[in-house]
């Protein structure tokens, strides 16, 4: 069921942090990135006007990117990841950290098996006793349970009624 009484309120939301982050991104985009691209373009064009005299077997691509824009891209991405983590922490201050997540509510009972090893040993002991001992099934009718080894020997000696013998 959805709680209709709770509405989103801007005075509780960290909109100031989001606005500050947006302004920072715009400033970096406007002033830092175009300057870097302009200086690199000028140096590439200047290098093309005055080619260096190298050995005849030396060849290179004069329009390759320098390492600076790649490095700035990685640095910008790392900064973006770190800043976004802090923005999320500020946006959701009541969220539980991963370390504190433990089982707070016990699963519904009953918990039937407390010691599975002991239960298995007890089950096997009961089965062994049942298979290898004599006991009454119905004392009034005279029905007795005999051990399985004895029953198999008796079947071999007498056979099964209606089953063909070889």
Buried (B, 14 or more C-beta within 10 A) or exposed (E): EEEEEEEEEEEEEBEEBEEEBEEEEEEBEEEEBEEEEEEBEEEBEEEEEEEEEEEEEEEEEEEEEEEEEEEBEEEBEEEEEEBEEEBEEEEEEEEEEEEEEEEEEEEEEEEEEEEEEEEEEEEEEEEEEEEEEEEEEEEEEEEEBEEEEEEEEEEEEEEEEEEEEE
